């Protein structure tokens, strides 16, 4: 994936929202539902 390894999902959401959306989109396309940042996605 594109994201830097030092950013976890919560930090990614707070630091780089666009990159976070790209990551969520990719996870959905790949059916990686267990890796999706659900709390921030709901927000």
ZABA-678004 format. One record per atom (N, C-alpha, C, O, CB): residue number from 1; residue in one letter; atom name; x, y, z. Coordinates in steps of 0.02 Angstrom, whole numbers, always signed. Glycine has a CB too. Example, Ala and Ser with C-alpha at 12.3 -4.5 7.8 and 13.67 -1.06 7.14 Angstrom:
REM residues 2
<r><voke>1</voke><gupa>A</gupa><nudo>N</nudo><c1>+660</c1><c2>-284</c2><c3>+390</c3></r>
<r><voke>1</voke><gupa>A</gupa><nudo>CA</nudo><c1>+615</c1><c2>-225</c2><c3>+390</c3></r>
<r><voke>1</voke><gupa>A</gupa><nudo>C</nudo><c1>+660</c1><c2>-165</c2><c3>+390</c3></r>
<r><voke>1</voke><gupa>A</gupa><nudo>O</nudo><c1>+712</c1><c2>-166</c2><c3>+423</c3></r>
<r><voke>1</voke><gupa>A</gupa><nudo>CB</nudo><c1>+565</c1><c2>-224</c2><c3>+452</c3></r>
<r><voke>2</voke><gupa>S</gupa><nudo>N</nudo><c1>+642</c1><c2>-112</c2><c3>+354</c3></r>
<r><voke>2</voke><gupa>S</gupa><nudo>CA</nudo><c1>+684</c1><c2>-53</c2><c3>+357</c3></r>
<r><voke>2</voke><gupa>S</gupa><nudo>C</nudo><c1>+645</c1><c2>+2</c2><c3>+394</c3></r>
<r><voke>2</voke><gupa>S</gupa><nudo>O</nudo><c1>+670</c1><c2>+57</c2><c3>+402</c3></r>
<r><voke>2</voke><gupa>S</gupa><nudo>CB</nudo><c1>+704</c1><c2>-30</c2><c3>+286</c3></r>
***
This chain:
REM residues 43
<r><voke>1</voke><gupa>X</gupa><nudo>N</nudo><c1>+42</c1><c2>-59</c2><c3>+0</c3></r>
<r><voke>1</voke><gupa>X</gupa><nudo>CA</nudo><c1>+0</c1><c2>+0</c2><c3>+0</c3></r>
<r><voke>1</voke><gupa>X</gupa><nudo>C</nudo><c1>+44</c1><c2>+62</c2><c3>+0</c3></r>
<r><voke>1</voke><gupa>X</gupa><nudo>O</nudo><c1>+105</c1><c2>+58</c2><c3>+10</c3></r>
<r><voke>1</voke><gupa>X</gupa><nudo>CB</nudo><c1>-47</c1><c2>+0</c2><c3>+60</c3></r>
<r><voke>2</voke><gupa>X</gupa><nudo>N</nudo><c1>+14</c1><c2>+118</c2><c3>-11</c3></r>
<r><voke>2</voke><gupa>X</gupa><nudo>CA</nudo><c1>+49</c1><c2>+181</c2><c3>-21</c3></r>
<r><voke>2</voke><gupa>X</gupa><nudo>C</nudo><c1>+72</c1><c2>+213</c2><c3>+45</c3></r>
<r><voke>2</voke><gupa>X</gupa><nudo>O</nudo><c1>+122</c1><c2>+248</c2><c3>+47</c3></r>
<r><voke>2</voke><gupa>X</gupa><nudo>CB</nudo><c1>+5</c1><c2>+230</c2><c3>-58</c3></r>
<r><voke>3</voke><gupa>X</gupa><nudo>N</nudo><c1>+36</c1><c2>+200</c2><c3>+97</c3></r>
<r><voke>3</voke><gupa>X</gupa><nudo>CA</nudo><c1>+45</c1><c2>+236</c2><c3>+160</c3></r>
<r><voke>3</voke><gupa>X</gupa><nudo>C</nudo><c1>+112</c1><c2>+222</c2><c3>+194</c3></r>
<r><voke>3</voke><gupa>X</gupa><nudo>O</nudo><c1>+136</c1><c2>+165</c2><c3>+192</c3></r>
<r><voke>3</voke><gupa>X</gupa><nudo>CB</nudo><c1>-10</c1><c2>+217</c2><c3>+207</c3></r>
<r><voke>4</voke><gupa>X</gupa><nudo>N</nudo><c1>+142</c1><c2>+273</c2><c3>+225</c3></r>
<r><voke>4</voke><gupa>X</gupa><nudo>CA</nudo><c1>+203</c1><c2>+262</c2><c3>+264</c3></r>
<r><voke>4</voke><gupa>X</gupa><nudo>C</nudo><c1>+189</c1><c2>+215</c2><c3>+322</c3></r>
<r><voke>4</voke><gupa>X</gupa><nudo>O</nudo><c1>+136</c1><c2>+218</c2><c3>+352</c3></r>
<r><voke>4</voke><gupa>X</gupa><nudo>CB</nudo><c1>+231</c1><c2>+329</c2><c3>+289</c3></r>
<r><voke>5</voke><gupa>X</gupa><nudo>N</nudo><c1>+237</c1><c2>+174</c2><c3>+338</c3></r>
<r><voke>5</voke><gupa>X</gupa><nudo>CA</nudo><c1>+227</c1><c2>+123</c2><c3>+390</c3></r>
<r><voke>5</voke><gupa>X</gupa><nudo>C</nudo><c1>+220</c1><c2>+152</c2><c3>+460</c3></r>
<r><voke>5</voke><gupa>X</gupa><nudo>O</nudo><c1>+192</c1><c2>+120</c2><c3>+504</c3></r>
<r><voke>5</voke><gupa>X</gupa><nudo>CB</nudo><c1>+283</c1><c2>+74</c2><c3>+388</c3></r>
<r><voke>6</voke><gupa>X</gupa><nudo>N</nudo><c1>+245</c1><c2>+212</c2><c3>+471</c3></r>
<r><voke>6</voke><gupa>X</gupa><nudo>CA</nudo><c1>+241</c1><c2>+241</c2><c3>+538</c3></r>
<r><voke>6</voke><gupa>X</gupa><nudo>C</nudo><c1>+172</c1><c2>+269</c2><c3>+554</c3></r>
<r><voke>6</voke><gupa>X</gupa><nudo>O</nudo><c1>+159</c1><c2>+288</c2><c3>+611</c3></r>
<r><voke>6</voke><gupa>X</gupa><nudo>CB</nudo><c1>+293</c1><c2>+296</c2><c3>+545</c3></r>
<r><voke>7</voke><gupa>X</gupa><nudo>N</nudo><c1>+128</c1><c2>+272</c2><c3>+505</c3></r>
<r><voke>7</voke><gupa>X</gupa><nudo>CA</nudo><c1>+61</c1><c2>+297</c2><c3>+518</c3></r>
<r><voke>7</voke><gupa>X</gupa><nudo>C</nudo><c1>+12</c1><c2>+239</c2><c3>+526</c3></r>
<r><voke>7</voke><gupa>X</gupa><nudo>O</nudo><c1>+5</c1><c2>+198</c2><c3>+481</c3></r>
<r><voke>7</voke><gupa>X</gupa><nudo>CB</nudo><c1>+38</c1><c2>+344</c2><c3>+461</c3></r>
<r><voke>8</voke><gupa>X</gupa><nudo>N</nudo><c1>-21</c1><c2>+237</c2><c3>+584</c3></r>
<r><voke>8</voke><gupa>X</gupa><nudo>CA</nudo><c1>-74</c1><c2>+187</c2><c3>+590</c3></r>
<r><voke>8</voke><gupa>X</gupa><nudo>C</nudo><c1>-138</c1><c2>+218</c2><c3>+561</c3></r>
<r><voke>8</voke><gupa>X</gupa><nudo>O</nudo><c1>-137</c1><c2>+276</c2><c3>+540</c3></r>
<r><voke>8</voke><gupa>X</gupa><nudo>CB</nudo><c1>-83</c1><c2>+164</c2><c3>+664</c3></r>
<r><voke>9</voke><gupa>X</gupa><nudo>N</nudo><c1>-191</c1><c2>+180</c2><c3>+561</c3></r>
<r><voke>9</voke><gupa>X</gupa><nudo>CA</nudo><c1>-253</c1><c2>+204</c2><c3>+529</c3></r>
<r><voke>9</voke><gupa>X</gupa><nudo>C</nudo><c1>-279</c1><c2>+269</c2><c3>+561</c3></r>
<r><voke>9</voke><gupa>X</gupa><nudo>O</nudo><c1>-299</c1><c2>+315</c2><c3>+526</c3></r>
<r><voke>9</voke><gupa>X</gupa><nudo>CB</nudo><c1>-307</c1><c2>+151</c2><c3>+533</c3></r>
<r><voke>10</voke><gupa>X</gupa><nudo>N</nudo><c1>-279</c1><c2>+272</c2><c3>+627</c3></r>
<r><voke>10</voke><gupa>X</gupa><nudo>CA</nudo><c1>-305</c1><c2>+332</c2><c3>+661</c3></r>
<r><voke>10</voke><gupa>X</gupa><nudo>C</nudo><c1>-261</c1><c2>+392</c2><c3>+644</c3></r>
<r><voke>10</voke><gupa>X</gupa><nudo>O</nudo><c1>-286</c1><c2>+446</c2><c3>+628</c3></r>
<r><voke>10</voke><gupa>X</gupa><nudo>CB</nudo><c1>-307</c1><c2>+321</c2><c3>+738</c3></r>
<r><voke>11</voke><gupa>X</gupa><nudo>N</nudo><c1>-196</c1><c2>+384</c2><c3>+648</c3></r>
<r><voke>11</voke><gupa>X</gupa><nudo>CA</nudo><c1>-151</c1><c2>+439</c2><c3>+631</c3></r>
<r><voke>11</voke><gupa>X</gupa><nudo>C</nudo><c1>-157</c1><c2>+458</c2><c3>+558</c3></r>
<r><voke>11</voke><gupa>X</gupa><nudo>O</nudo><c1>-156</c1><c2>+517</c2><c3>+541</c3></r>
<r><voke>11</voke><gupa>X</gupa><nudo>CB</nudo><c1>-78</c1><c2>+420</c2><c3>+646</c3></r>
<r><voke>12</voke><gupa>X</gupa><nudo>N</nudo><c1>-165</c1><c2>+409</c2><c3>+515</c3></r>
<r><voke>12</voke><gupa>X</gupa><nudo>CA</nudo><c1>-172</c1><c2>+424</c2><c3>+444</c3></r>
<r><voke>12</voke><gupa>X</gupa><nudo>C</nudo><c1>-235</c1><c2>+465</c2><c3>+433</c3></r>
<r><voke>12</voke><gupa>X</gupa><nudo>O</nudo><c1>-233</c1><c2>+513</c2><c3>+394</c3></r>
<r><voke>12</voke><gupa>X</gupa><nudo>CB</nudo><c1>-174</c1><c2>+358</c2><c3>+403</c3></r>
<r><voke>13</voke><gupa>X</gupa><nudo>N</nudo><c1>-288</c1><c2>+448</c2><c3>+465</c3></r>
<r><voke>13</voke><gupa>X</gupa><nudo>CA</nudo><c1>-351</c1><c2>+485</c2><c3>+459</c3></r>
<r><voke>13</voke><gupa>X</gupa><nudo>C</nudo><c1>-341</c1><c2>+558</c2><c3>+480</c3></r>
<r><voke>13</voke><gupa>X</gupa><nudo>O</nudo><c1>-367</c1><c2>+604</c2><c3>+448</c3></r>
<r><voke>13</voke><gupa>X</gupa><nudo>CB</nudo><c1>-406</c1><c2>+452</c2><c3>+503</c3></r>
<r><voke>14</voke><gupa>X</gupa><nudo>N</nudo><c1>-304</c1><c2>+568</c2><c3>+534</c3></r>
<r><voke>14</voke><gupa>X</gupa><nudo>CA</nudo><c1>-293</c1><c2>+636</c2><c3>+560</c3></r>
<r><voke>14</voke><gupa>X</gupa><nudo>C</nudo><c1>-239</c1><c2>+674</c2><c3>+522</c3></r>
<r><voke>14</voke><gupa>X</gupa><nudo>O</nudo><c1>-243</c1><c2>+736</c2><c3>+517</c3></r>
<r><voke>14</voke><gupa>X</gupa><nudo>CB</nudo><c1>-273</c1><c2>+631</c2><c3>+633</c3></r>
<r><voke>15</voke><gupa>X</gupa><nudo>N</nudo><c1>-190</c1><c2>+640</c2><c3>+495</c3></r>
<r><voke>15</voke><gupa>X</gupa><nudo>CA</nudo><c1>-134</c1><c2>+673</c2><c3>+463</c3></r>
<r><voke>15</voke><gupa>X</gupa><nudo>C</nudo><c1>-143</c1><c2>+683</c2><c3>+388</c3></r>
<r><voke>15</voke><gupa>X</gupa><nudo>O</nudo><c1>-122</c1><c2>+734</c2><c3>+360</c3></r>
<r><voke>15</voke><gupa>X</gupa><nudo>CB</nudo><c1>-72</c1><c2>+633</c2><c3>+475</c3></r>
<r><voke>16</voke><gupa>X</gupa><nudo>N</nudo><c1>-172</c1><c2>+635</c2><c3>+355</c3></r>
<r><voke>16</voke><gupa>X</gupa><nudo>CA</nudo><c1>-178</c1><c2>+638</c2><c3>+282</c3></r>
<r><voke>16</voke><gupa>X</gupa><nudo>C</nudo><c1>-245</c1><c2>+606</c2><c3>+260</c3></r>
<r><voke>16</voke><gupa>X</gupa><nudo>O</nudo><c1>-248</c1><c2>+548</c2><c3>+242</c3></r>
<r><voke>16</voke><gupa>X</gupa><nudo>CB</nudo><c1>-118</c1><c2>+603</c2><c3>+246</c3></r>
<r><voke>17</voke><gupa>X</gupa><nudo>N</nudo><c1>-297</c1><c2>+646</c2><c3>+263</c3></r>
<r><voke>17</voke><gupa>X</gupa><nudo>CA</nudo><c1>-364</c1><c2>+620</c2><c3>+250</c3></r>
<r><voke>17</voke><gupa>X</gupa><nudo>C</nudo><c1>-370</c1><c2>+591</c2><c3>+180</c3></r>
<r><voke>17</voke><gupa>X</gupa><nudo>O</nudo><c1>-401</c1><c2>+538</c2><c3>+171</c3></r>
<r><voke>17</voke><gupa>X</gupa><nudo>CB</nudo><c1>-416</c1><c2>+675</c2><c3>+260</c3></r>
<r><voke>18</voke><gupa>X</gupa><nudo>N</nudo><c1>-341</c1><c2>+624</c2><c3>+131</c3></r>
<r><voke>18</voke><gupa>X</gupa><nudo>CA</nudo><c1>-345</c1><c2>+598</c2><c3>+62</c3></r>
<r><voke>18</voke><gupa>X</gupa><nudo>C</nudo><c1>-313</c1><c2>+529</c2><c3>+57</c3></r>
<r><voke>18</voke><gupa>X</gupa><nudo>O</nudo><c1>-343</c1><c2>+483</c2><c3>+28</c3></r>
<r><voke>18</voke><gupa>X</gupa><nudo>CB</nudo><c1>-311</c1><c2>+647</c2><c3>+13</c3></r>
<r><voke>19</voke><gupa>X</gupa><nudo>N</nudo><c1>-254</c1><c2>+521</c2><c3>+84</c3></r>
<r><voke>19</voke><gupa>X</gupa><nudo>CA</nudo><c1>-221</c1><c2>+456</c2><c3>+82</c3></r>
<r><voke>19</voke><gupa>X</gupa><nudo>C</nudo><c1>-262</c1><c2>+404</c2><c3>+120</c3></r>
<r><voke>19</voke><gupa>X</gupa><nudo>O</nudo><c1>-267</c1><c2>+346</c2><c3>+99</c3></r>
<r><voke>19</voke><gupa>X</gupa><nudo>CB</nudo><c1>-150</c1><c2>+461</c2><c3>+112</c3></r>
<r><voke>20</voke><gupa>X</gupa><nudo>N</nudo><c1>-292</c1><c2>+424</c2><c3>+176</c3></r>
<r><voke>20</voke><gupa>X</gupa><nudo>CA</nudo><c1>-335</c1><c2>+378</c2><c3>+213</c3></r>
<r><voke>20</voke><gupa>X</gupa><nudo>C</nudo><c1>-394</c1><c2>+355</c2><c3>+170</c3></r>
<r><voke>20</voke><gupa>X</gupa><nudo>O</nudo><c1>-410</c1><c2>+295</c2><c3>+169</c3></r>
<r><voke>20</voke><gupa>X</gupa><nudo>CB</nudo><c1>-361</c1><c2>+413</c2><c3>+277</c3></r>
<r><voke>21</voke><gupa>X</gupa><nudo>N</nudo><c1>-426</c1><c2>+401</c2><c3>+134</c3></r>
<r><voke>21</voke><gupa>X</gupa><nudo>CA</nudo><c1>-482</c1><c2>+382</c2><c3>+90</c3></r>
<r><voke>21</voke><gupa>X</gupa><nudo>C</nudo><c1>-459</c1><c2>+334</c2><c3>+36</c3></r>
<r><voke>21</voke><gupa>X</gupa><nudo>O</nudo><c1>-496</c1><c2>+288</c2><c3>+18</c3></r>
<r><voke>21</voke><gupa>X</gupa><nudo>CB</nudo><c1>-514</c1><c2>+443</c2><c3>+59</c3></r>
<r><voke>22</voke><gupa>X</gupa><nudo>N</nudo><c1>-399</c1><c2>+344</c2><c3>+10</c3></r>
<r><voke>22</voke><gupa>X</gupa><nudo>CA</nudo><c1>-373</c1><c2>+299</c2><c3>-42</c3></r>
<r><voke>22</voke><gupa>X</gupa><nudo>C</nudo><c1>-361</c1><c2>+230</c2><c3>-13</c3></r>
<r><voke>22</voke><gupa>X</gupa><nudo>O</nudo><c1>-376</c1><c2>+179</c2><c3>-45</c3></r>
<r><voke>22</voke><gupa>X</gupa><nudo>CB</nudo><c1>-308</c1><c2>+327</c2><c3>-72</c3></r>
<r><voke>23</voke><gupa>X</gupa><nudo>N</nudo><c1>-336</c1><c2>+228</c2><c3>+47</c3></r>
<r><voke>23</voke><gupa>X</gupa><nudo>CA</nudo><c1>-323</c1><c2>+163</c2><c3>+80</c3></r>
<r><voke>23</voke><gupa>X</gupa><nudo>C</nudo><c1>-388</c1><c2>+127</c2><c3>+94</c3></r>
<r><voke>23</voke><gupa>X</gupa><nudo>O</nudo><c1>-394</c1><c2>+67</c2><c3>+81</c3></r>
<r><voke>23</voke><gupa>X</gupa><nudo>CB</nudo><c1>-284</c1><c2>+174</c2><c3>+146</c3></r>
<r><voke>24</voke><gupa>X</gupa><nudo>N</nudo><c1>-438</c1><c2>+162</c2><c3>+120</c3></r>
<r><voke>24</voke><gupa>X</gupa><nudo>CA</nudo><c1>-504</c1><c2>+131</c2><c3>+133</c3></r>
<r><voke>24</voke><gupa>X</gupa><nudo>C</nudo><c1>-534</c1><c2>+105</c2><c3>+68</c3></r>
<r><voke>24</voke><gupa>X</gupa><nudo>O</nudo><c1>-560</c1><c2>+49</c2><c3>+66</c3></r>
<r><voke>24</voke><gupa>X</gupa><nudo>CB</nudo><c1>-552</c1><c2>+182</c2><c3>+167</c3></r>
<r><voke>25</voke><gupa>X</gupa><nudo>N</nudo><c1>-530</c1><c2>+145</c2><c3>+17</c3></r>
<r><voke>25</voke><gupa>X</gupa><nudo>CA</nudo><c1>-556</c1><c2>+124</c2><c3>-48</c3></r>
<r><voke>25</voke><gupa>X</gupa><nudo>C</nudo><c1>-523</c1><c2>+59</c2><c3>-72</c3></r>
<r><voke>25</voke><gupa>X</gupa><nudo>O</nudo><c1>-556</c1><c2>+13</c2><c3>-96</c3></r>
<r><voke>25</voke><gupa>X</gupa><nudo>CB</nudo><c1>-546</c1><c2>+179</c2><c3>-100</c3></r>
<r><voke>26</voke><gupa>X</gupa><nudo>N</nudo><c1>-458</c1><c2>+56</c2><c3>-65</c3></r>
<r><voke>26</voke><gupa>X</gupa><nudo>CA</nudo><c1>-421</c1><c2>-4</c2><c3>-86</c3></r>
<r><voke>26</voke><gupa>X</gupa><nudo>C</nudo><c1>-441</c1><c2>-64</c2><c3>-44</c3></r>
<r><voke>26</voke><gupa>X</gupa><nudo>O</nudo><c1>-449</c1><c2>-119</c2><c3>-70</c3></r>
<r><voke>26</voke><gupa>X</gupa><nudo>CB</nudo><c1>-345</c1><c2>+8</c2><c3>-82</c3></r>
<r><voke>27</voke><gupa>X</gupa><nudo>N</nudo><c1>-447</c1><c2>-54</c2><c3>+20</c3></r>
<r><voke>27</voke><gupa>X</gupa><nudo>CA</nudo><c1>-467</c1><c2>-109</c2><c3>+65</c3></r>
<r><voke>27</voke><gupa>X</gupa><nudo>C</nudo><c1>-536</c1><c2>-135</c2><c3>+46</c3></r>
<r><voke>27</voke><gupa>X</gupa><nudo>O</nudo><c1>-548</c1><c2>-195</c2><c3>+48</c3></r>
<r><voke>27</voke><gupa>X</gupa><nudo>CB</nudo><c1>-466</c1><c2>-86</c2><c3>+138</c3></r>
<r><voke>28</voke><gupa>X</gupa><nudo>N</nudo><c1>-581</c1><c2>-90</c2><c3>+29</c3></r>
<r><voke>28</voke><gupa>X</gupa><nudo>CA</nudo><c1>-648</c1><c2>-112</c2><c3>+9</c3></r>
<r><voke>28</voke><gupa>X</gupa><nudo>C</nudo><c1>-646</c1><c2>-151</c2><c3>-57</c3></r>
<r><voke>28</voke><gupa>X</gupa><nudo>O</nudo><c1>-679</c1><c2>-202</c2><c3>-64</c3></r>
<r><voke>28</voke><gupa>X</gupa><nudo>CB</nudo><c1>-694</c1><c2>-51</c2><c3>+1</c3></r>
<r><voke>29</voke><gupa>X</gupa><nudo>N</nudo><c1>-607</c1><c2>-127</c2><c3>-104</c3></r>
<r><voke>29</voke><gupa>X</gupa><nudo>CA</nudo><c1>-601</c1><c2>-162</c2><c3>-168</c3></r>
<r><voke>29</voke><gupa>X</gupa><nudo>C</nudo><c1>-572</c1><c2>-231</c2><c3>-160</c3></r>
<r><voke>29</voke><gupa>X</gupa><nudo>O</nudo><c1>-591</c1><c2>-278</c2><c3>-196</c3></r>
<r><voke>29</voke><gupa>X</gupa><nudo>CB</nudo><c1>-557</c1><c2>-122</c2><c3>-216</c3></r>
<r><voke>30</voke><gupa>X</gupa><nudo>N</nudo><c1>-527</c1><c2>-238</c2><c3>-112</c3></r>
<r><voke>30</voke><gupa>X</gupa><nudo>CA</nudo><c1>-494</c1><c2>-303</c2><c3>-101</c3></r>
<r><voke>30</voke><gupa>X</gupa><nudo>C</nudo><c1>-531</c1><c2>-346</c2><c3>-50</c3></r>
<r><voke>30</voke><gupa>X</gupa><nudo>O</nudo><c1>-508</c1><c2>-401</c2><c3>-34</c3></r>
<r><voke>30</voke><gupa>X</gupa><nudo>CB</nudo><c1>-422</c1><c2>-292</c2><c3>-77</c3></r>
<r><voke>31</voke><gupa>X</gupa><nudo>N</nudo><c1>-588</c1><c2>-322</c2><c3>-26</c3></r>
<r><voke>31</voke><gupa>X</gupa><nudo>CA</nudo><c1>-629</c1><c2>-358</c2><c3>+23</c3></r>
<r><voke>31</voke><gupa>X</gupa><nudo>C</nudo><c1>-591</c1><c2>-371</c2><c3>+88</c3></r>
<r><voke>31</voke><gupa>X</gupa><nudo>O</nudo><c1>-601</c1><c2>-422</c2><c3>+121</c3></r>
<r><voke>31</voke><gupa>X</gupa><nudo>CB</nudo><c1>-653</c1><c2>-425</c2><c3>-6</c3></r>
<r><voke>32</voke><gupa>X</gupa><nudo>N</nudo><c1>-547</c1><c2>-325</c2><c3>+107</c3></r>
<r><voke>32</voke><gupa>X</gupa><nudo>CA</nudo><c1>-510</c1><c2>-329</c2><c3>+170</c3></r>
<r><voke>32</voke><gupa>X</gupa><nudo>C</nudo><c1>-550</c1><c2>-294</c2><c3>+225</c3></r>
<r><voke>32</voke><gupa>X</gupa><nudo>O</nudo><c1>-527</c1><c2>-244</c2><c3>+253</c3></r>
<r><voke>32</voke><gupa>X</gupa><nudo>CB</nudo><c1>-439</c1><c2>-298</c2><c3>+163</c3></r>
<r><voke>33</voke><gupa>X</gupa><nudo>N</nudo><c1>-608</c1><c2>-319</c2><c3>+239</c3></r>
<r><voke>33</voke><gupa>X</gupa><nudo>CA</nudo><c1>-654</c1><c2>-286</c2><c3>+285</c3></r>
<r><voke>33</voke><gupa>X</gupa><nudo>C</nudo><c1>-627</c1><c2>-284</c2><c3>+356</c3></r>
<r><voke>33</voke><gupa>X</gupa><nudo>O</nudo><c1>-645</c1><c2>-239</c2><c3>+394</c3></r>
<r><voke>33</voke><gupa>X</gupa><nudo>CB</nudo><c1>-720</c1><c2>-321</c2><c3>+284</c3></r>
<r><voke>34</voke><gupa>X</gupa><nudo>N</nudo><c1>-586</c1><c2>-331</c2><c3>+375</c3></r>
<r><voke>34</voke><gupa>X</gupa><nudo>CA</nudo><c1>-559</c1><c2>-332</c2><c3>+443</c3></r>
<r><voke>34</voke><gupa>X</gupa><nudo>C</nudo><c1>-507</c1><c2>-277</c2><c3>+453</c3></r>
<r><voke>34</voke><gupa>X</gupa><nudo>O</nudo><c1>-491</c1><c2>-261</c2><c3>+511</c3></r>
<r><voke>34</voke><gupa>X</gupa><nudo>CB</nudo><c1>-528</c1><c2>-399</c2><c3>+458</c3></r>
<r><voke>35</voke><gupa>X</gupa><nudo>N</nudo><c1>-480</c1><c2>-249</c2><c3>+401</c3></r>
<r><voke>35</voke><gupa>X</gupa><nudo>CA</nudo><c1>-428</c1><c2>-197</c2><c3>+406</c3></r>
<r><voke>35</voke><gupa>X</gupa><nudo>C</nudo><c1>-456</c1><c2>-126</c2><c3>+401</c3></r>
<r><voke>35</voke><gupa>X</gupa><nudo>O</nudo><c1>-419</c1><c2>-78</c2><c3>+410</c3></r>
<r><voke>35</voke><gupa>X</gupa><nudo>CB</nudo><c1>-376</c1><c2>-208</c2><c3>+354</c3></r>
<r><voke>36</voke><gupa>X</gupa><nudo>N</nudo><c1>-519</c1><c2>-120</c2><c3>+385</c3></r>
<r><voke>36</voke><gupa>X</gupa><nudo>CA</nudo><c1>-548</c1><c2>-54</c2><c3>+375</c3></r>
<r><voke>36</voke><gupa>X</gupa><nudo>C</nudo><c1>-556</c1><c2>-17</c2><c3>+441</c3></r>
<r><voke>36</voke><gupa>X</gupa><nudo>O</nudo><c1>-575</c1><c2>-46</c2><c3>+492</c3></r>
<r><voke>36</voke><gupa>X</gupa><nudo>CB</nudo><c1>-617</c1><c2>-60</c2><c3>+340</c3></r>
<r><voke>37</voke><gupa>X</gupa><nudo>N</nudo><c1>-541</c1><c2>+46</c2><c3>+440</c3></r>
<r><voke>37</voke><gupa>X</gupa><nudo>CA</nudo><c1>-546</c1><c2>+90</c2><c3>+498</c3></r>
<r><voke>37</voke><gupa>X</gupa><nudo>C</nudo><c1>-619</c1><c2>+110</c2><c3>+507</c3></r>
<r><voke>37</voke><gupa>X</gupa><nudo>O</nudo><c1>-639</c1><c2>+166</c2><c3>+489</c3></r>
<r><voke>37</voke><gupa>X</gupa><nudo>CB</nudo><c1>-500</c1><c2>+153</c2><c3>+490</c3></r>
<r><voke>38</voke><gupa>X</gupa><nudo>N</nudo><c1>-659</c1><c2>+65</c2><c3>+535</c3></r>
<r><voke>38</voke><gupa>X</gupa><nudo>CA</nudo><c1>-732</c1><c2>+75</c2><c3>+540</c3></r>
<r><voke>38</voke><gupa>X</gupa><nudo>C</nudo><c1>-751</c1><c2>+137</c2><c3>+581</c3></r>
<r><voke>38</voke><gupa>X</gupa><nudo>O</nudo><c1>-793</c1><c2>+175</c2><c3>+559</c3></r>
<r><voke>38</voke><gupa>X</gupa><nudo>CB</nudo><c1>-763</c1><c2>+14</c2><c3>+572</c3></r>
<r><voke>39</voke><gupa>X</gupa><nudo>N</nudo><c1>-722</c1><c2>+148</c2><c3>+640</c3></r>
<r><voke>39</voke><gupa>X</gupa><nudo>CA</nudo><c1>-743</c1><c2>+206</c2><c3>+679</c3></r>
<r><voke>39</voke><gupa>X</gupa><nudo>C</nudo><c1>-735</c1><c2>+272</c2><c3>+640</c3></r>
<r><voke>39</voke><gupa>X</gupa><nudo>O</nudo><c1>-780</c1><c2>+314</c2><c3>+642</c3></r>
<r><voke>39</voke><gupa>X</gupa><nudo>CB</nudo><c1>-703</c1><c2>+210</c2><c3>+743</c3></r>
<r><voke>40</voke><gupa>X</gupa><nudo>N</nudo><c1>-681</c1><c2>+281</c2><c3>+606</c3></r>
<r><voke>40</voke><gupa>X</gupa><nudo>CA</nudo><c1>-672</c1><c2>+343</c2><c3>+568</c3></r>
<r><voke>40</voke><gupa>X</gupa><nudo>C</nudo><c1>-713</c1><c2>+344</c2><c3>+504</c3></r>
<r><voke>40</voke><gupa>X</gupa><nudo>O</nudo><c1>-735</c1><c2>+397</c2><c3>+482</c3></r>
<r><voke>40</voke><gupa>X</gupa><nudo>CB</nudo><c1>-598</c1><c2>+353</c2><c3>+550</c3></r>
<r><voke>41</voke><gupa>X</gupa><nudo>N</nudo><c1>-725</c1><c2>+287</c2><c3>+476</c3></r>
<r><voke>41</voke><gupa>X</gupa><nudo>CA</nudo><c1>-768</c1><c2>+283</c2><c3>+417</c3></r>
<r><voke>41</voke><gupa>X</gupa><nudo>C</nudo><c1>-839</c1><c2>+304</c2><c3>+434</c3></r>
<r><voke>41</voke><gupa>X</gupa><nudo>O</nudo><c1>-872</c1><c2>+339</c2><c3>+395</c3></r>
<r><voke>41</voke><gupa>X</gupa><nudo>CB</nudo><c1>-767</c1><c2>+212</c2><c3>+388</c3></r>
<r><voke>42</voke><gupa>X</gupa><nudo>N</nudo><c1>-864</c1><c2>+283</c2><c3>+491</c3></r>
<r><voke>42</voke><gupa>X</gupa><nudo>CA</nudo><c1>-931</c1><c2>+301</c2><c3>+513</c3></r>
<r><voke>42</voke><gupa>X</gupa><nudo>C</nudo><c1>-935</c1><c2>+376</c2><c3>+527</c3></r>
<r><voke>42</voke><gupa>X</gupa><nudo>O</nudo><c1>-986</c1><c2>+408</c2><c3>+513</c3></r>
<r><voke>42</voke><gupa>X</gupa><nudo>CB</nudo><c1>-950</c1><c2>+262</c2><c3>+576</c3></r>
<r><voke>43</voke><gupa>X</gupa><nudo>N</nudo><c1>-883</c1><c2>+403</c2><c3>+554</c3></r>
<r><voke>43</voke><gupa>X</gupa><nudo>CA</nudo><c1>-882</c1><c2>+474</c2><c3>+571</c3></r>
<r><voke>43</voke><gupa>X</gupa><nudo>C</nudo><c1>-890</c1><c2>+514</c2><c3>+508</c3></r>
<r><voke>43</voke><gupa>X</gupa><nudo>O</nudo><c1>-891</c1><c2>+576</c2><c3>+510</c3></r>
<r><voke>43</voke><gupa>X</gupa><nudo>CB</nudo><c1>-816</c1><c2>+494</c2><c3>+607</c3></r>
***
